[in-house]
């Protein structure tokens, strides 16, 4: 099945799914929006970023909400984008001090950019063909460029002028140039051919930078040599070619010390780029077989391979180690840039944003940024210090509740393994309270966590001293829900027939029920209403002024959780059967019954805009719903276990979901 056919099939299925569920009153524009969201999500899954962006850009603006913003972020997480060559950018270099970025493209020009501001710093004109490769000298004073015009030019960076043009023995395209660490030698990868008989010769040549004269040549296979790289200590020169041969030579003499033939009759293994590890013991080779291959630099044996299943699904054009040696990055024709841990070969980050093949990448000298250029004509800058979608582990069992503090920075994880943690949303543990398991958590108005659990205690925690500041024990049954009102009242619910409300001086009210356990409690934003969710499907709405029930709402299944919207005029309830109900608290009528989950739903949350709700269930999905229409607009999948709690935080642009195995994921 071709990729084009797969893309067509995915979009067709998305359109069909939307049309099947189309209500009579729905507008064509709204259906178009839902179809484009579904198509964009499906295309991002198969890394067709350009087409996904097209659907997002043409989605009707009046319907855009969290799902559109999320997919837009997911399709482009670059920190900055510069348009460098409308016909395509193929060469990239970063100066040793990190101040300048040089790019080369199809128009033959070399453009210099300020790495901080992104502003232009000059244009170098001279090549008559595509600039294919660039490299700064170790002192940053010179820039070498290679081109399809069969020449190498050495530029004086300060003067923005040509210092020397190298042509000796060069009759074809230059694929890569690189300065030796001493700055006195320059290596180049290219090829030549004879006409009678016709034969191709791939080679690397090393030139004297001062004179432009060739010092030696390393011959390859009957295919162009495509890549050269000196080791950090300057002792070795690696050469790769399209005949799938990787060689390592002595950088002084050119004598070959290691050869690794990667040729496979069944797979085209042309080598496109190589990079030495910081210590010179490993060499990573990438190319047209879509494999990231780590080789032993001494004997050429394979140490580790990353194939298309976990890496790139199209040919890999560039690889580079970071200056620290802790990371390496790969760039591919699949439009993606991937960053890997050099020790474990574990994927650290995936960067999306380019809409055509990524042709070259380079790290900033301080490892803070990664730069890439593409056939789409863009230079993109990626921030290595940020984690757009962190996933981290907070406990072994739970968290069963994970409320986010009003500052939008911290949340409390209530878990079963006698561990309550206060975490930053980037996965940093700030405080930990050992020895207590919890089923639910909330915050006092001054920011202290309140927890309840199977030990029947309501505990207010002193964060500074990491111990309970106050405790209540309403009965001997397990407690499952707790909430704090704007007036400082604390309500707790659980097994048994009674829910209890506490004030600063102690117990304020006991609410007793003949049928069902009042497990879940939630105060309205203004504190005038307390909602209680019972195991018999009842939702009791109680006035906090006189503690009288003003209305009982009925659902067909055990209530699993409750949530008010910010205005306090709507109430959301999760249920054991997977249904989620939305209630109007002015008319006390059911607005929508959201049906889509296949098992229990505990995680429920209103988006601050009031336009969307999110639900998370035991079917290992999170669903986003349109409050006005009741339609499902997107499903988040790929959870490893049941989803238990969810919540929007900050201004609502981020969503947190927790799995029952202790994993927290931020979207």
JOPE-V475422 format. One record per backbone hydrogen bond with DSSP energy under -1.0 kcal/mol. CO is the residue of the C=O (numbers start at 1). NH is the residue of the N-H. If there is no record, write none. Layout:
BEGIN
[[CO | NH] [CO | NH]]
END
This chain:
BEGIN
[[2 | 6] [3 | 7] [4 | 8] [5 | 9] [6 | 10] [7 | 11] [8 | 12] [9 | 13] [10 | 14] [11 | 15] [12 | 16] [13 | 17] [14 | 18] [15 | 19] [16 | 20] [17 | 21] [19 | 22] [23 | 26] [27 | 31] [28 | 32] [29 | 33] [30 | 34] [31 | 35] [32 | 36] [33 | 37] [34 | 38] [35 | 39] [36 | 40] [37 | 41] [38 | 42] [39 | 43] [40 | 44] [41 | 45] [43 | 48] [44 | 47] [47 | 49] [48 | 52] [49 | 53] [50 | 54] [51 | 55] [52 | 56] [53 | 57] [54 | 58] [60 | 63] [61 | 64] [65 | 69] [66 | 70] [67 | 71] [68 | 72] [69 | 73] [70 | 74] [71 | 75] [80 | 381] [82 | 379] [85 | 88] [88 | 106] [91 | 104] [93 | 102] [95 | 98] [99 | 115] [100 | 95] [101 | 113] [102 | 93] [103 | 111] [104 | 90] [104 | 91] [105 | 108] [105 | 131] [109 | 105] [110 | 124] [111 | 103] [112 | 121] [113 | 101] [114 | 118] [119 | 114] [122 | 112] [124 | 110] [130 | 148] [133 | 146] [135 | 144] [137 | 140] [141 | 157] [142 | 137] [143 | 155] [144 | 135] [145 | 153] [146 | 132] [146 | 133] [147 | 150] [147 | 174] [151 | 147] [152 | 166] [153 | 145] [154 | 163] [154 | 164] [155 | 143] [156 | 160] [156 | 161] [161 | 156] [164 | 154] [166 | 152] [167 | 170] [176 | 189] [178 | 187] [180 | 183] [184 | 209] [185 | 180] [186 | 207] [187 | 178] [188 | 205] [189 | 175] [190 | 203] [190 | 225] [192 | 201] [194 | 199] [199 | 194] [201 | 192] [202 | 220] [203 | 190] [204 | 218] [205 | 188] [206 | 215] [206 | 216] [207 | 186] [208 | 212] [213 | 208] [216 | 206] [218 | 204] [221 | 202] [221 | 223] [224 | 242] [227 | 240] [229 | 238] [231 | 234] [235 | 251] [236 | 231] [237 | 249] [238 | 229] [239 | 247] [240 | 226] [240 | 227] [241 | 244] [241 | 271] [244 | 262] [245 | 241] [246 | 260] [247 | 239] [248 | 257] [248 | 258] [249 | 237] [250 | 254] [255 | 250] [258 | 248] [260 | 246] [270 | 288] [273 | 286] [275 | 284] [277 | 280] [281 | 297] [282 | 277] [283 | 295] [284 | 275] [285 | 293] [286 | 272] [286 | 273] [287 | 290] [287 | 316] [292 | 306] [293 | 285] [294 | 303] [294 | 304] [295 | 283] [296 | 300] [301 | 296] [304 | 294] [306 | 292] [307 | 310] [307 | 311] [315 | 333] [318 | 331] [320 | 329] [326 | 342] [327 | 322] [328 | 340] [329 | 320] [330 | 338] [331 | 317] [331 | 318] [332 | 335] [332 | 358] [336 | 332] [337 | 351] [338 | 330] [339 | 348] [339 | 349] [340 | 328] [341 | 345] [346 | 341] [349 | 339] [351 | 337] [352 | 77] [357 | 375] [360 | 373] [362 | 371] [364 | 367] [368 | 384] [369 | 364] [370 | 382] [371 | 362] [372 | 380] [373 | 359] [373 | 360] [374 | 89] [374 | 377] [377 | 84] [377 | 85] [378 | 374] [379 | 82] [380 | 372] [381 | 79] [381 | 80] [382 | 370] [390 | 666] [392 | 664] [397 | 416] [398 | 662] [401 | 414] [403 | 412] [405 | 408] [409 | 425] [410 | 405] [411 | 423] [413 | 421] [414 | 400] [415 | 438] [418 | 435] [420 | 433] [421 | 413] [422 | 430] [422 | 431] [423 | 411] [424 | 427] [428 | 424] [431 | 422] [433 | 420] [440 | 452] [442 | 450] [444 | 447] [448 | 444] [449 | 461] [450 | 442] [451 | 459] [452 | 439] [452 | 440] [453 | 456] [453 | 479] [458 | 472] [459 | 451] [460 | 469] [460 | 470] [462 | 466] [462 | 467] [467 | 462] [470 | 460] [472 | 458] [478 | 495] [481 | 493] [483 | 491] [485 | 488] [489 | 485] [490 | 502] [491 | 483] [492 | 500] [493 | 480] [493 | 481] [497 | 513] [499 | 511] [500 | 492] [501 | 508] [501 | 509] [502 | 490] [503 | 506] [506 | 503] [509 | 501] [511 | 499] [517 | 519] [517 | 535] [520 | 533] [522 | 531] [524 | 527] [528 | 544] [529 | 524] [530 | 542] [531 | 522] [532 | 540] [533 | 520] [534 | 537] [534 | 559] [537 | 555] [538 | 534] [539 | 553] [540 | 532] [541 | 550] [541 | 551] [542 | 530] [543 | 547] [548 | 543] [551 | 541] [553 | 539] [558 | 576] [561 | 574] [563 | 572] [569 | 585] [570 | 565] [571 | 583] [572 | 563] [573 | 581] [574 | 560] [575 | 578] [575 | 601] [580 | 594] [581 | 573] [582 | 591] [582 | 592] [583 | 571] [584 | 588] [589 | 584] [592 | 582] [594 | 580] [600 | 618] [603 | 616] [605 | 614] [607 | 610] [611 | 627] [612 | 607] [613 | 625] [614 | 605] [615 | 623] [616 | 603] [617 | 620] [617 | 643] [621 | 617] [622 | 636] [623 | 615] [624 | 633] [624 | 634] [625 | 613] [626 | 630] [631 | 626] [634 | 624] [636 | 622] [642 | 660] [645 | 658] [647 | 656] [649 | 652] [654 | 649] [655 | 667] [656 | 647] [657 | 665] [658 | 644] [659 | 662] [660 | 398] [662 | 394] [663 | 659] [664 | 392] [665 | 657]]
END
